[in-house]
C-alpha cells in the first residue's frame, strides 16, 4: 500500500512502504479491542422507544444488541439481590442474561409497559427457576471436584482422597478363594464326616447356627467323646486336603 | 571466438549478480519476518469441563478488553473455532466492547484453566474467554487473541 498526498501546484507527498509489505504484501491485521470499566447506562425513554421500533425490521439484530447492552446493569442489579443464595454472582448474571434475552424476544410495545419493567420480571423469573432446579442438587458434590491445584497445574480431586482400608478388596477375594477350596476339600470326606462338619459349623442352617458336640452326638446316636475324636480327625484331613489345593 | 558474445555474457553476468543479491536480501527478510511471526504467536491449551483444546494464540497487546464486573482481562476466541470445534454449551454473559470494526456486545464465559506457552508454561485459573463476532484471522493463523495482561506475567 502506498500513501500519496498531492495538492496541485502546492506539494506532493509519497510514503514508501517498508520492504516487508513490498516483498510479502498481505494484510496487516489490526487487533485493537477495548472495553469500558463500567457497564453502559440504560437508554433514554425516547431512544429506547426508537430502538424497540427497530425490532422485527431489518435492523432487528442491531436493536437486540443495543437493548441487551443497555440493560446489563439491570441484570446485575437483580442478580445481586440473590447473592445470599449460595450461587455465584457470575452464574446468576449468566442466568439473568438469558432472562433478558427472552424478555427482548417476547416484548410487546403495544402493551404500554416499559421494557425495563417487563425485563426485570423475566430476569427474576429465570433466576428463581434456576434456583428451584438447583436446590435439589445443592447438597451433592461431584467426586471429580478439584480441591486444589499445584504449581504444575495438576489437580487434587475428591476421588483421590476418598478411599477404604487397603486390604478391603483383597480380603473379599481371598475369602472367596478359601471358601472354594474348603468346599472342594469337604467333598472328599465320607458321608458321616461331611454331616458332622455341616452340623457342627452350621453349613446347612439358613442362619448358620452351629450345633454343639452334644447336640450332634444326640442326633447321630453316638457319644460326645466319639464326636470329639472324629472332629479332630476330620479337621486334620481337611487341612491336608486344603493344602493340596492351594 | 567469444568476442562477439562478450557483450551478452557481461550483461548476463551483471543480471546474475544483481538478482542473487536481491535473492539473498529477500531470503534474509523472509527469515526475519518468520522470526517476528514466531514471537507474535504462541501455543495455548484451553481446558473446559468436558475437554481440552490446543490453539494458536496471538500475543497482541492491542487486546485490553476487561470484564466490568470482575475487572479481569478477557481473551478473545475466534467465533468459527468456538462454533465448529468447541461446540460446548457454556454459561455465558455479555459485556460491551469496542474495536476498530465497531462496538457491540461480546459473549464471554469462564473455562476451567488455560496453559500459555511463551518462554515457559504459564497456568491461568478460570480465565475469561470472549467469542468474537467475526473471524479474528483472515488466514486462520491463530484462533485466540491473548489479553494484554497475560503478557505482563
Interface residues (C-beta under 8 A of the other chain):
Chain A: X19 X20 X23 X24 X27 X29 X30 X31 X32 X33 X34 X35 X36 X37 X38 X39 X40 X65 X68 X69 X72 X75 X76 X89 X90 X91 X93 X94 X95 X97 X149 X151 X152 X153
Chain B: X26 X29 X30 X33 X58 X60 X62 X63 X64 X65 X66 X67 X68 X69 X70 X71 X74 X76 X91 X92 X93 X94 X95 X96 X97 X98 X99 X100 X104 X105 X109 X110 X113 X115 X121 X123 X125 X136 X137 X138 X145
